Amino acid sequence: MPLLVKDYHNRINEYYRQAQSDYELIWHLKTHHCLHYGYWQPGTRTLREALMRMSDQVAIYGEIKPGDRAVDLGCGVGGPAVYLSQKYHCQVEGISISPFQIDQARELAKHKKISSVSFSVQDYCHTRFDDEQFDIAYAIESACYAVDKKELLSEMNRILKPGGRLVVLDFFWTNAKRGSTDEAIMKKWTESWAIVDYAREADFENQLEETGFINTRRVNINREICPSVKRLYYCYYPGVVCDFLFRLVKNRSRVNYKNVRSAFYQYKTFRKGLWNYNIYAAEKGRPNT
């Protein structure tokens, strides 16, 4: 039975609404405003620093310049968009299918008094933007939610200016064989985050080319995200105990239960080499002259 877009969006929205308390506790969402893994360079000492450094990778690989117009695809609660706009003096449009998160993103921008960023509820596969509006399009751990990654890439190509840059930071299946055991545990992980599946590296690279992107670069940053993989895993066992106790008094849902277990699944699959964390940077091809 085909997956209905509306049902899938509802599932994603419900996951983030119910899992918000987990992110606030473990990832300090209310103070850091980021939902991604973070980039741990030598000398990085705190999670907050790592989260900001991940946003810096967008600026580096997207070659952001003052005055550029960027779109944040799946912007979460707005942390990266506000940070990039403030630090790199660019205009950022953040979009998400979650009204719950967009409200938080707007409140953050208002609190920071940042007028160069705006947020709206939109499906990043079918945006309301006109053609060729943006210099940069980026997705931090959100492209994985697209059921059809090629559909997302086609839309990004449409709204980027000729020569515009695309930056995708995300989880990708390696060349590991999709056997029953490996696929089963990867499925448990993706389901715990309301994701249908991750893209395979080779497939994603072919789709970039097919949708008109050129000069594609793939940078593996497993080493830089590894401390966050471990951090989540270390939270797993105390998290299981707390989840059990809270569920006894009906303060936890099935979504929360599965979200706690995602910390184990992401660690086990990482150790088995089933996925890589990659940065993909590409350019929209210019029309022939």
Secondary structure, DSSP 8 states (H G I E B T S, - for coil): ----HHHHHHHHHHHHHHHHHHHHHHS-HHHH---S-----TT--SHHHHHHHHHHHHHHHHT--TT-EEEEET-TTSHHHHHHHHHH--EEEEEES-HHHHHHHHHHHHHHT--SEEEEE-BTTB----SS-EEEEEEES-GGG-SSHHHHHHHHHHHEEEEEEEEEEEEEE-S----HHHHHHHHHHHHHTT----EEHHHHHHHHHHTTEEEEEEEE-HHHHHHHHHHHHHHHHHHHHHHHHHHHTT---HHHHHHHHHHHHHHHHHHTT-EEEEEEEEEE-----
